[in-house]
């Protein structure tokens, strides 16, 4: 599978380009955020998720660490960085605005024959995230 897809995915995220971001996905793609226990189906829900995160943390970015091709797609390790400056409906309302986030994660991407992501699953430490945003004491 193409490392270029991972680079396109990261670049579109870092440029906050929702159209380019969802263009990495098949029309009926599924995105599962295991730590937040959330599933988003299709490009419209993915776009909504992306827009909500961008509004809550407009300076956030993803730094790609490793891209590992698999038989069905890619496994990507990355680190997300940013500041929680607004409301994100998938986090507790007690999250402290101005909190800095630096969180390593793993994404498992199943890629279809057309080169688009059909299933995306994110894994990261939810407790660390909640500590960083002030929900739990560090």
N, C-alpha and C positions, 0 to 999 in steps of 0.2 A: 504494500500500500504506500501511497505517496506521502513523503515527508512534507511536500508542498502544501497539502491540505492542512496539516498542523500549523505550518507557518501562516497560511491564509487565515485560519481560525484565530490565531493569536494576534496577528496584525489588525484584523477587523475589530477585535475586542479592544485592543489598545488605542485604536483610532476612534473608538466609540461610534463605529459605522454599523448601525443596526441592519441595514439592507445587505451589506457585505457579510455580516455575521450570519444572518439567517440563510443567506445563499450558500453557505457551507453545508446546509442540512437539506435532506429530502423533504418534500412537501409534507409528508406524514410522519416525520421523524419524532422520536420520543427522547426526552431528556429527563434523566432521573438524578436528583440531588439527594444522595443517600443520607447525608448529615442533617439536612433540613426536612427530610421525609416529604419531598415534593416531587411531583411528576408533571412535566409540561409536554403537551402533545401538539405537534404540528407547528408550522412556522409562525402562525399568529400568536400562539401562547409563548413560543420562544422569544419573539420580538417583544412581547409584553414584559416578560421576565427581564430581558436585557435592558429595556427602557427603565424599568423600576430600579434596577441596580445602578444604572448610569446616573439616575436622578439622585440616588442615595449616596453615591460615592463617585462623583464626576472625574476625579483624578485617578481612579483605580486602573491598574494594569496587571497584565499577566506576563511573567518572565518564564520562557520555555527552558526547561532543564534537559529533558531527554525525550526522544521520540523512538518508540520501539515498534516496528512493524510486526503484525501478527497475521495469521491466516485470514482473519475476517476484518482486519482494520488496523488500528493503532492503539498503543498505550502511551499516554503522554504524562510525564511528570512535570509539574510547573509550580511556581510560587505566585500567589496573588498578593498584591500590595495595594494599599490605598488608605483613605481616611473616610470613616463613616460620618458624613456631614448632613445627611438627610434621613428621611424615614424609608425603611425597606420593609414591606408588609410581611415578609417571611422570617423576620427576626423579632425577638421579644420587644414590646414597646418600651422596656426599661433600658434598651441599648443606649449608651452614652454617645451623643453626637461629639465629633472631634476625635474619636478613638482611632488610633492607627491599627491597621490590619496588615499582618504579614503571615501568610498561611500557605504551607506546602500542600499540594494536592495531587491526586492521580485521576486522570480521565481515561476511561475505556471507551473507544469509539469503534462501533461496527460501521463499516463503510459498504455501500451498495456498489453494484457494477458500474454505475454512472459516476462513481468517485465522490458521492455525497454521503454525509453522515446519516445513517438510518436509526441508530440507537447510541445514545451518549449517556454514560453513567459517571458521576463525579463522586470521589471518595476523599474526605478530609476529616480532621479532628474537630468535631463540633464543639467540644468542651474548650479547646484552645481558642476557637473563634469567640465563644461566649465570654471567656476571660478577657480577651483583647478588647471587646466592646463594652466591658464593664458590667456584664450581667452577673458574673461570678467573680469573686476576689481572686487575684492571681496568687 
